[in-house]
């Protein structure tokens, strides 16, 4: 069993049930077209930075429009974790011109979804900004961030937006380093 | 805004809403939104941010973010990662205010203000709104629009006035009080537009008049006469309530403040909105003096062009007591003084009233009681109108005080206001708009509580009904 599998199985156990994407957020049939590796779908694989190893970076990454343009969407599916660049060739062929989280799942239930930006090969900023599969509480947001960290990456999390009652987006707040 | 399809309108505002445009749909929509520092989403039990009706959300952010909420579950309100901290810091410095004085005004910790001015730091939207209001910014737009409706000219003028040593008593506290008044004036106009009205004024306001040539008092008299004509008043009838005329007939923001006792009032322009500030302290406690203060400010507001008003004109009682016939004074003040007295007590009518007395000084009590002006103003006005020396009038000191009728007509309903925590600056017509809009479902109870500075313990709906009854 990989580190990624172990980390996210723990997360799935906490969530208990995968969530269906709300029907009212499916604007067109294209949004349910499933992606595969040929269309740019990537599997989340073990990283090289064991959770809790090393010191946290001195400064948080600054996220601006340029950084956000490189973002990927991620989803914790029933058996694996996947991600894909939001703006890719497949997305351009869709009615919405970009991929949606349901393209990662084909519209099937998932345990969580959000966005991520690679700072470097071992460091990632994540959020839970997904109308379809976004974490439903601060505890779930924290748990999924920990799962990403446990899979072998240095993780910055945008955390929870208490005023909105949902995960925080990339812009506006400074991300927090996920530690044990 | 491009024409939205019925399907999209249904998606955003719910199929039960009515109309063909986002504005029409929003007014009948039951959908409620919530905003934080950075995003807008549908109201949900976990959210602690500002709850907004569809009409409020549409008027604050426009159609696109609302559509995005319907399609994606949330919309990003921040476009620049340096917001809203950049706007808040820039504005505080522009006003010449310290972090500590702003924190004191908000009854909060200076660290909270500092955090709000630090990019990337999470603050509660409720605190950011309060901070924006104190700085005379549009709190609805904070973070969404850089500068959030900031009138930089007003900010600079307030800072300059606080920095001038010759304006005694004009402190950082005065800047904050006038900033709050400027916010109330602008926000009142926004509430009106949420109602779908550009103005409630019974008449169209006149174009400003840039004539200040000597003798400025005679131009003031002429403008007073023209104002009476515009309002459909004869050149002899008394004005029973200046308050009602300003707030209801002319639909101008009238804001009461408790300022240093040397200040009588101010005329303030925040963006395109002009309003009158009247000090509740000092000589204005006498209703006849308050009427004169209001009319003096009305003279500035209606007739002074922007370049003369320079965003704000603060008047001391000592300015208002000056004889408008004295030449060595600022012509704008001479004109406003003359306007005020001639508007309240038209010269021809005063002259006629005086002729009915053998001794002109005997006319003073009649002029006071008939036109509702103070003894000092009445005596001087009679002298000016008939061309007599004021020194020949003697010093009668036992004149009548304003009757209960005068007090009732000019009362700003502050004595009977149902909410103790609401600042006096927000107890005027502003509170009536809040009450009407909230009871009509146009703004949320959450917004009404924020605008009237209420806690959860206040019985909101009962109080709002009382405000409407007091003023209808």
Interface residues (C-beta under 8 A of the other chain):
Chain A: X22 X24 X25 X27 X60 X62 X63 X64 X129 X130 X131 X132 X134 X137 X161 X162 X163 X164 X165 X166 X168 X169 X171 X172 X173 X174
Chain B: X11 X34 X35 X36 X37 X38 X39 X40 X41 X44 X45 X46 X47 X48 X49 X50 X70 X71 X72 X73 X74 X76 X78 X79 X81 X83 X119 X120 X121 X122 X124 X125 X143
